[in-house]
Amino acid sequence: MAVTTLYMSDRDPEKRTFTDKKEADALDKKLEFAENLRVFLETRIVGLDEEKAEEIGLLIADYKDEMITALKGKPEVLTNIGKESDNVKSIDAVKNAS
């Protein structure tokens, strides 16, 4: 009988498992970033509810590399993200893709 090591993120509400530790760590970091960003947004934007703050946090976490590029002086990369209809996601689609 073969033994397979499985990894999972303790932040993942879906409790998905991975055979690759690097993938599990990447998901954990992404979810941690999104959660901290949600808290940041909720405390700084009056009237922003938790669900929308979470949606924004996950969206930014999904496009972290593009956001970094935009912040470094190339904001036009953000306009390329929205050109495909597949890139427009609902909160449920973002959560399920994480």
N, C-alpha and C positions, 0 to 999 in steps of 0.2 A: 504494500500500500504506500502510495506517495503522499508526502506531507507538503502542503502548500501554505506559505505564510500569507496572511491577508492583512492589509492595512486599512484603516478608516480614520476619518477626521471626526474628532469629538464635537466639532461645531456643526456638522452636517445633519440637519433634521431628518434626512432620508436614510441616513446610516449606510451609505453606499460603501462597498469594499473594493479595494484595489490590490492587485498582486505586485504592483510597483510602488515602493515607498515614496519615490519622487513625485508621482502623481497625487498620492494622498497628501503629501506635504504641500504641494502646490494648491490643492483645493483648500486645505486648512488655512494657508496664508491669505488666499483670496477671500474666504469667508470672514476671517479676522479683520482684514482691511475693510470689507464692506460693512461689517458691524460697527467698527470704530467710526467710519465715515457717516453711518446712519445717526449715531449719537451726536457727532459733530454738527450735522445738518439740523437735527431736531432742536439742538440748543441755540442755534444761531438764526434760524428762519422761523419767525413767529407764524403759527398756524399750519405748519407742515406736519401732517400726521405721520405716525410711525410707518405705515405701509408704504406711503410715497417716499419717505426718507430711505426705507430699505430698498425700494425699487431703484432709486437714484444711486445708492451705494453699490448695489450689485451691477448696475449698468456701467458705472465708472470702473469698477473692479474688472469687468469683462473687457473693457477697452483701455486698460491701464497703459499699455505701451503707446497707443495713439494719444492718450491724454498727456503723457510725459513729453512726447514729440511736440504737441501743440503748446505746452507750457514753455518749451525751450525755444519758441519763436516761429513755429510753423503751424499756426492754427488752421490752415486750410485742410490739414489731414482729417479734421473733424467733419468737414462737409462731405468728404468721400465716404464716411461711415454710413450716413443716412440715405445714400443714393439707391441702395438695393432694398426692396421691400422686405426681404428676409431679415434685415437688420432691425426692423421695428418690432419690439417684443413687448408682450404684456408682462405683468409682474409674475404670473404663473410660469410663463415660458422662461423667464430669466432664472427663477428659482429652480426649475427642472433642469436647466442646462448647466447649472453650477455643480 
